[in-house]
Amino acid sequence: MTGDAAPLVATRVSPFLQERVTWVRHWTDALFSFGTTRDPGFRFSSGQFVMLGLEVDGRPLPRAYSIASPSWSNELEFYSIKVANGPLTSRLKLIQPGDTVLVGRKATGTLVLDALRPGRTLYLLSTGTGLAPFLSLIRDPDVYERFARVVVTHGCRTVADLSYAALIGEDLPADPDLGELIGERLIYYPTVTREDFRNAGRITDLIESGRLFADIGAPAFDPAADRVMICGGPAFLRDAKAVLLARGFEEGSLASPGDFVIERAFVDS
Ligand SMILES: Cc1cc2nc3c(=O)[nH]c(=O)nc-3n(C[C@H](O)[C@H](O)[C@H](O)COP(=O)(O)OP(=O)(O)OC[C@H]3O[C@@H](n4cnc5c(N)ncnc54)[C@H](O)[C@@H]3O)c2cc1C
């Protein structure tokens, strides 16, 4: 053996892709959405989340973010809170088209169709930015191939917080590509807790009282027919899970599909 073997060169692949912001839409002082380019090699299932961030002082500052766009889209979309003094969002809220954001190479999460057993109606229950993963799923044709009806609820404090109401209620059913598939099968049920509105009160209360089912013309929750995904704040997750367990629903995961799956929309401090 001679000693002229090639030297080992350590090449480190960044865990983040660099994507370009393509549009930004501010809904309120506390909520905004934005789109980015999508690396052709980046794969995810509709409903999953990814680490998203900005480079701050030469280092990545990432947070978990649900991808709001469907897996077939060649752009990525995110729906974000603006936390006052939040390390990431106090900076992220300032992004403009052309800026760079960091997107983790690996998506993950439990809000995926394969974590649920087959069923007839899919309920997507959300509060606040917990709507984000469902914006991905309701734009995925696979959802309508697996379920006869899809009910998406969005609970917020005020009507102004009901971002995407026009997209879900009007644009998607009229969409030239998805409209025919969606037809009348996508039911949008927004509700607010701090103002008068056609639907008012917490989603879990509207389920318990039977009002949700009466309003949409559906039978009450039945684990034989209904499948449920839940995403929102900690109190909502706790209450919604208790409602489902009391009705005989079993929690699922990719390893063991069930009747419902849950994901946190954020971690409380
Ligand atoms: C699985 C998962 C998916 C997530 N998806 C999203 C998403 O799609 N959109 C999004 O905006 N955030 C999402 N988050 C929250 C996100 O990771 C950050 O917490 C958020 O971007 C704020 O970052 P920050 O650094 O500004 O403040 P942080 O220091 O991260 O948060 C400060 C505090 O603000 C509150 N808070 C944080 N995020 C939210 C929120 N979304 N709604 C209400 N209160 C909040 C909490 O009390 C938190 O302790 C997700 C979190 C998890 C765990």
The ligand as an SDF file (V2000), in Angstrom:
LIG
                    3D

 53 58  0  0  0  0  0  0  0  0999 V2000
  -46.3150   20.8890   14.5890 C   0  0  0  0  0  0  0  0  0  0  0  0
  -46.3750   22.4100   14.6170 C   0  0  0  0  0  0  0  0  0  0  0  0
  -46.8560   23.0930   13.4940 C   0  0  0  0  0  0  0  0  0  0  0  0
  -46.9350   24.4870   13.5060 C   0  0  0  0  0  0  0  0  0  0  0  0
  -47.4650   25.1300   12.4190 N   0  0  0  0  0  0  0  0  0  0  0  0
  -47.6060   26.4780   12.4450 C   0  0  0  0  0  0  0  0  0  0  0  0
  -48.2140   27.1700   11.3510 C   0  0  0  0  0  0  0  0  0  0  0  0
  -48.5820   26.5740   10.3400 O   0  0  0  0  0  0  0  0  0  0  0  0
  -48.3560   28.5120   11.4480 N   0  0  0  0  0  0  0  0  0  0  0  0
  -47.9360   29.2200   12.5610 C   0  0  0  0  0  0  0  0  0  0  0  0
  -48.0920   30.4390   12.6010 O   0  0  0  0  0  0  0  0  0  0  0  0
  -47.3540   28.5800   13.5920 N   0  0  0  0  0  0  0  0  0  0  0  0
  -47.1640   27.2430   13.5650 C   0  0  0  0  0  0  0  0  0  0  0  0
  -46.5500   26.6090   14.6080 N   0  0  0  0  0  0  0  0  0  0  0  0
  -45.9680   27.4470   15.6780 C   0  0  0  0  0  0  0  0  0  0  0  0
  -44.5630   27.8990   15.2350 C   0  0  0  0  0  0  0  0  0  0  0  0
  -43.6820   26.7920   15.3390 O   0  0  0  0  0  0  0  0  0  0  0  0
  -43.9980   29.0790   16.0880 C   0  0  0  0  0  0  0  0  0  0  0  0
  -44.2680   28.8790   17.4260 O   0  0  0  0  0  0  0  0  0  0  0  0
  -44.5460   30.4150   15.6330 C   0  0  0  0  0  0  0  0  0  0  0  0
  -44.1240   30.6540   14.3070 O   0  0  0  0  0  0  0  0  0  0  0  0
  -44.0640   31.5650   16.4930 C   0  0  0  0  0  0  0  0  0  0  0  0
  -42.6470   31.6120   16.4370 O   0  0  0  0  0  0  0  0  0  0  0  0
  -41.8630   32.7280   17.2470 P   0  0  0  0  0  0  0  0  0  0  0  0
  -40.4190   32.3790   17.2460 O   0  0  0  0  0  0  0  0  0  0  0  0
  -42.2300   34.0890   16.7370 O   0  0  0  0  0  0  0  0  0  0  0  0
  -42.4410   32.6240   18.7290 O   0  0  0  0  0  0  0  0  0  0  0  0
  -42.3520   31.3350   19.6950 P   0  0  0  0  0  0  0  0  0  0  0  0
  -41.3170   31.6280   20.7500 O   0  0  0  0  0  0  0  0  0  0  0  0
  -42.2110   30.0820   18.9110 O   0  0  0  0  0  0  0  0  0  0  0  0
  -43.7960   31.3540   20.3490 O   0  0  0  0  0  0  0  0  0  0  0  0
  -44.1010   32.2340   21.4300 C   0  0  0  0  0  0  0  0  0  0  0  0
  -45.5020   31.9120   21.9460 C   0  0  0  0  0  0  0  0  0  0  0  0
  -46.4630   32.3780   21.0150 O   0  0  0  0  0  0  0  0  0  0  0  0
  -47.6080   31.5300   21.0210 C   0  0  0  0  0  0  0  0  0  0  0  0
  -47.7820   30.9890   19.6290 N   0  0  0  0  0  0  0  0  0  0  0  0
  -46.8170   30.4930   18.8100 C   0  0  0  0  0  0  0  0  0  0  0  0
  -47.3460   30.1040   17.6220 N   0  0  0  0  0  0  0  0  0  0  0  0
  -48.6750   30.3580   17.7100 C   0  0  0  0  0  0  0  0  0  0  0  0
  -49.7470   30.1560   16.7970 C   0  0  0  0  0  0  0  0  0  0  0  0
  -49.5390   29.6270   15.5660 N   0  0  0  0  0  0  0  0  0  0  0  0
  -50.9850   30.5170   17.1910 N   0  0  0  0  0  0  0  0  0  0  0  0
  -51.1850   31.0700   18.4290 C   0  0  0  0  0  0  0  0  0  0  0  0
  -50.2000   31.2600   19.3430 N   0  0  0  0  0  0  0  0  0  0  0  0
  -48.9560   30.9200   18.9770 C   0  0  0  0  0  0  0  0  0  0  0  0
  -47.3220   30.4180   22.0300 C   0  0  0  0  0  0  0  0  0  0  0  0
  -47.8770   30.7580   23.2690 O   0  0  0  0  0  0  0  0  0  0  0  0
  -45.8200   30.4090   22.1140 C   0  0  0  0  0  0  0  0  0  0  0  0
  -45.3370   29.9110   23.3260 O   0  0  0  0  0  0  0  0  0  0  0  0
  -46.4740   25.2170   14.6380 C   0  0  0  0  0  0  0  0  0  0  0  0
  -45.9570   24.5290   15.7440 C   0  0  0  0  0  0  0  0  0  0  0  0
  -45.9310   23.1470   15.7460 C   0  0  0  0  0  0  0  0  0  0  0  0
  -45.3910   22.4300   16.9650 C   0  0  0  0  0  0  0  0  0  0  0  0
  1  2  1  0
  2  3  1  0
  2 52  2  0
  3  4  2  0
  4  5  1  0
  4 50  1  0
  5  6  2  0
  6  7  1  0
  6 13  1  0
  7  8  2  0
  7  9  1  0
  9 10  1  0
 10 11  2  0
 10 12  1  0
 12 13  2  0
 13 14  1  0
 14 15  1  0
 14 50  1  0
 15 16  1  0
 16 17  1  0
 16 18  1  0
 18 19  1  0
 18 20  1  0
 20 21  1  0
 20 22  1  0
 22 23  1  0
 23 24  1  0
 24 25  2  0
 24 26  1  0
 24 27  1  0
 27 28  1  0
 28 29  2  0
 28 30  1  0
 28 31  1  0
 31 32  1  0
 32 33  1  0
 33 34  1  0
 33 48  1  0
 34 35  1  0
 35 36  1  0
 35 46  1  0
 36 37  1  0
 36 45  1  0
 37 38  2  0
 38 39  1  0
 39 40  1  0
 39 45  2  0
 40 41  1  0
 40 42  2  0
 42 43  1  0
 43 44  2  0
 44 45  1  0
 46 47  1  0
 46 48  1  0
 48 49  1  0
 50 51  2  0
 51 52  1  0
 52 53  1  0
M  END
$$$$
